[in-house]
Amino acid sequence: MGTASTMACILEALGMIPLGSATPPAVSSARLRVAEQSGKLAVSLSQKKITPSDILRRKNFENAITCVICLNTFKTLAYRMI
């Protein structure tokens, strides 16, 4: 798994991107659906004045850590976070 896929999975586990948006193949038409869904969500969150600090909770970070462990991508994550 590459860095972009790893980070997308972690962001999905954190709840910062729509569910299912980390996994569509690059050449899939699902990417367009994900892009449209992400744009609508961003506008909606902005209009409601919802910020990342309103979304991110301890459980989100626990989910992301579990995701890193399950995907066996700790080295990729550590390299990008340093």
MDAnalysis code that builds the backbone (N, CA, C; Angstrom):
import MDAnalysis as mda
import numpy as np

u = mda.Universe.empty(246, n_residues=82, atom_resindex=np.repeat(np.arange(82), 3), trajectory=True)
u.add_TopologyAttr("name", ["N", "CA", "C"] * 82)
u.add_TopologyAttr("resid", np.arange(1, 83))
u.add_TopologyAttr("resname", ["MET", "GLY", "THR", "ALA", "SER", "THR", "MET", "ALA", "CYS", "ILE", "LEU", "GLU", "ALA", "LEU", "GLY", "MET", "ILE", "PRO", "LEU", "GLY", "SER", "ALA", "THR", "PRO", "PRO", "ALA", "VAL", "SER", "SER", "ALA", "ARG", "LEU", "ARG", "VAL", "ALA", "GLU", "GLN", "SER", "GLY", "LYS", "LEU", "ALA", "VAL", "SER", "LEU", "SER", "GLN", "LYS", "LYS", "ILE", "THR", "PRO", "SER", "ASP", "ILE", "LEU", "ARG", "ARG", "LYS", "ASN", "PHE", "GLU", "ASN", "ALA", "ILE", "THR", "CYS", "VAL", "ILE", "CYS", "LEU", "ASN", "THR", "PHE", "LYS", "THR", "LEU", "ALA", "TYR", "ARG", "MET", "ILE"])
u.atoms.positions = np.array([
    [0.853, -1.164, 0.000],
    [0.000, 0.000, 0.000],
    [0.904, 1.234, 0.000],
    [0.599, 2.174, -0.866],
    [1.400, 3.388, -0.978],
    [1.021, 4.424, 0.062],
    [1.795, 5.479, 0.080],
    [1.583, 6.538, 1.067],
    [0.213, 7.189, 0.921],
    [-0.196, 7.501, -0.297],
    [-1.493, 8.167, -0.497],
    [-2.643, 7.284, -0.024],
    [-2.591, 6.018, -0.331],
    [-3.648, 5.093, 0.103],
    [-3.655, 4.950, 1.617],
    [-2.456, 4.863, 2.189],
    [-2.349, 4.756, 3.649],
    [-2.962, 5.976, 4.320],
    [-2.585, 7.152, 3.863],
    [-3.091, 8.375, 4.480],
    [-4.599, 8.523, 4.266],
    [-5.092, 8.106, 3.118],
    [-6.535, 8.162, 2.859],
    [-7.287, 7.243, 3.822],
    [-6.764, 6.055, 4.047],
    [-7.406, 5.127, 4.989],
    [-7.405, 5.680, 6.403],
    [-6.304, 6.316, 6.789],
    [-6.221, 6.906, 8.123],
    [-7.205, 8.068, 8.250],
    [-7.274, 8.912, 7.232],
    [-8.228, 10.028, 7.264],
    [-9.667, 9.526, 7.331],
    [-9.937, 8.428, 6.643],
    [-11.288, 7.853, 6.705],
    [-11.572, 7.339, 8.112],
    [-10.582, 6.683, 8.723],
    [-10.756, 6.180, 10.086],
    [-10.933, 7.329, 11.083],
    [-10.299, 8.455, 10.816],
    [-10.444, 9.629, 11.680],
    [-11.809, 10.302, 11.510],
    [-12.489, 9.984, 10.407],
    [-13.783, 10.611, 10.138],
    [-13.654, 11.932, 9.402],
    [-12.497, 12.150, 8.770],
    [-12.246, 13.420, 8.099],
    [-12.557, 13.394, 6.602],
    [-12.842, 12.226, 6.058],
    [-13.281, 12.097, 4.670],
    [-14.463, 11.141, 4.645],
    [-15.311, 11.197, 3.628],
    [-16.490, 10.332, 3.577],
    [-16.130, 8.844, 3.591],
    [-16.975, 8.055, 4.228],
    [-16.758, 6.604, 4.277],
    [-16.717, 6.023, 2.871],
    [-15.764, 5.158, 2.630],
    [-15.619, 4.510, 1.332],
    [-14.827, 5.305, 0.326],
    [-14.374, 6.488, 0.705],
    [-13.675, 7.328, -0.269],
    [-12.188, 7.008, -0.381],
    [-11.662, 6.210, 0.511],
    [-10.229, 5.897, 0.484],
    [-9.891, 4.755, -0.466],
    [-10.874, 3.968, -0.859],
    [-10.561, 2.724, -1.560],
    [-10.882, 2.635, -3.054],
    [-11.622, 3.536, -3.664],
    [-11.878, 3.363, -5.101],
    [-10.584, 3.447, -5.920],
    [-10.422, 2.566, -6.901],
    [-9.229, 2.627, -7.761],
    [-9.144, 3.968, -8.501],
    [-7.942, 4.353, -8.840],
    [-7.710, 5.653, -9.482],
    [-8.476, 5.806, -10.790],
    [-8.642, 4.734, -11.537],
    [-9.294, 4.814, -12.843],
    [-10.797, 4.527, -12.772],
    [-11.327, 4.422, -11.577],
    [-12.734, 4.088, -11.395],
    [-13.613, 5.334, -11.467],
    [-14.815, 5.149, -11.991],
    [-15.780, 6.250, -12.013],
    [-16.236, 6.597, -10.597],
    [-15.968, 5.706, -9.651],
    [-16.318, 5.978, -8.262],
    [-15.544, 7.177, -7.720],
    [-14.386, 7.457, -8.306],
    [-13.594, 8.615, -7.881],
    [-14.368, 9.917, -8.110],
    [-15.089, 10.005, -9.200],
    [-15.895, 11.193, -9.472],
    [-17.009, 11.311, -8.434],
    [-17.644, 10.209, -8.110],
    [-18.695, 10.204, -7.096],
    [-18.140, 10.664, -5.754],
    [-16.976, 10.167, -5.403],
    [-16.331, 10.538, -4.142],
    [-15.991, 12.027, -4.132],
    [-15.485, 12.533, -5.257],
    [-15.149, 13.951, -5.344],
    [-16.390, 14.826, -5.159],
    [-17.485, 14.451, -5.797],
    [-18.730, 15.206, -5.662],
    [-19.250, 15.143, -4.230],
    [-19.209, 13.955, -3.649],
    [-19.673, 13.759, -2.275],
    [-18.813, 14.581, -1.307],
    [-17.518, 14.576, -1.521],
    [-16.603, 15.332, -0.653],
    [-16.872, 16.828, -0.749],
    [-17.097, 17.320, -1.953],
    [-17.395, 18.742, -2.138],
    [-18.679, 19.152, -1.448],
    [-19.712, 18.350, -1.600],
    [-20.990, 18.647, -0.946],
    [-20.837, 18.640, 0.570],
    [-20.076, 17.669, 1.066],
    [-19.859, 17.576, 2.506],
    [-19.080, 18.780, 3.020],
    [-18.057, 19.198, 2.289],
    [-17.262, 20.357, 2.695],
    [-18.114, 21.618, 2.764],
    [-18.958, 21.818, 1.775],
    [-19.841, 22.996, 1.768],
    [-20.815, 22.933, 2.939],
    [-21.385, 21.765, 3.169],
    [-22.339, 21.592, 4.261],
    [-21.691, 21.870, 5.617],
    [-20.502, 21.313, 5.825],
    [-19.808, 21.528, 7.095],
    [-19.453, 22.997, 7.280],
    [-19.048, 23.642, 6.204],
    [-18.696, 25.060, 6.264],
    [-19.912, 25.911, 6.617],
    [-21.036, 25.615, 6.003],
    [-22.257, 26.379, 6.267],
    [-22.732, 26.199, 7.707],
    [-22.492, 25.013, 8.263],
    [-22.907, 24.727, 9.637],
    [-21.841, 25.139, 10.659],
    [-20.724, 25.701, 10.159],
    [-19.621, 26.143, 11.021],
    [-19.026, 24.995, 11.844],
    [-18.969, 23.811, 11.231],
    [-18.371, 22.648, 11.888],
    [-16.894, 22.606, 11.532],
    [-16.056, 22.505, 12.546],
    [-14.610, 22.496, 12.354],
    [-14.049, 21.112, 12.678],
    [-12.802, 20.839, 12.294],
    [-12.208, 19.542, 12.626],
    [-12.237, 19.230, 14.125],
    [-12.072, 20.248, 14.956],
    [-12.099, 20.001, 16.402],
    [-13.483, 19.556, 16.883],
    [-14.514, 19.822, 16.104],
    [-15.859, 19.339, 16.432],
    [-16.025, 17.866, 16.060],
    [-15.216, 17.387, 15.144],
    [-15.327, 16.023, 14.636],
    [-14.381, 15.065, 15.353],
    [-13.152, 15.506, 15.548],
    [-12.115, 14.622, 16.077],
    [-12.254, 14.431, 17.585],
    [-12.379, 13.182, 17.968],
    [-12.480, 12.779, 19.372],
    [-11.494, 11.636, 19.611],
    [-11.339, 11.268, 20.848],
    [-10.410, 10.194, 21.205],
    [-10.701, 8.924, 20.415],
    [-11.972, 8.579, 20.282],
    [-12.355, 7.352, 19.561],
    [-11.891, 7.400, 18.101],
    [-11.926, 8.571, 17.489],
    [-11.455, 8.703, 16.114],
    [-9.977, 8.331, 16.017],
    [-9.184, 8.814, 16.973],
    [-7.756, 8.521, 16.959],
    [-7.489, 7.053, 17.258],
    [-8.299, 6.465, 18.133],
    [-8.174, 5.027, 18.399],
    [-8.474, 4.230, 17.135],
    [-9.479, 4.650, 16.377],
    [-9.803, 3.994, 15.108],
    [-8.651, 4.115, 14.123],
    [-8.045, 5.296, 14.051],
    [-6.924, 5.501, 13.129],
    [-5.735, 4.638, 13.514],
    [-5.450, 4.528, 14.800],
    [-4.344, 3.679, 15.262],
    [-4.627, 2.224, 14.922],
    [-5.856, 1.794, 15.117],
    [-6.248, 0.429, 14.761],
    [-6.072, 0.198, 13.271],
    [-6.441, 1.178, 12.474],
    [-6.294, 1.096, 11.022],
    [-4.821, 0.921, 10.641],
    [-3.952, 1.710, 11.248],
    [-2.509, 1.621, 10.962],
    [-1.993, 0.228, 11.312],
    [-2.417, -0.287, 12.453],
    [-1.970, -1.618, 12.877],
    [-2.485, -2.686, 11.922],
    [-3.760, -2.623, 11.572],
    [-4.356, -3.631, 10.678],
    [-3.745, -3.602, 9.283],
    [-3.437, -2.413, 8.806],
    [-2.867, -2.287, 7.464],
    [-1.359, -2.531, 7.447],
    [-0.774, -2.650, 8.643],
    [0.662, -2.867, 8.784],
    [1.440, -1.767, 8.053],
    [1.045, -0.530, 8.293],
    [1.645, 0.605, 7.586],
    [2.327, 1.588, 8.531],
    [2.760, 1.095, 9.688],
    [3.357, 1.993, 10.665],
    [4.592, 2.700, 10.112],
    [5.426, 1.984, 9.365],
    [6.640, 2.612, 8.833],
    [6.291, 3.748, 7.878],
    [5.306, 3.546, 7.031],
    [4.891, 4.599, 6.111],
    [4.368, 5.796, 6.878],
    [3.541, 5.547, 7.865],
    [2.980, 6.637, 8.670],
    [4.085, 7.365, 9.424],
    [4.960, 6.633, 10.072],
    [6.023, 7.253, 10.858],
    [6.927, 8.094, 9.966],
    [7.243, 7.593, 8.792],
    [8.101, 8.321, 7.864],
    [7.447, 9.636, 7.439],
    [6.153, 9.644, 7.188],
    [5.447, 10.839, 6.726],
    [5.165, 11.825, 7.854],
    [5.050, 11.328, 9.061],
    [4.711, 12.199, 10.181],
    [5.929, 12.874, 10.792],
    [7.101, 12.381, 10.508],
    [8.333, 12.947, 11.090],
    [8.801, 14.144, 10.309],
])
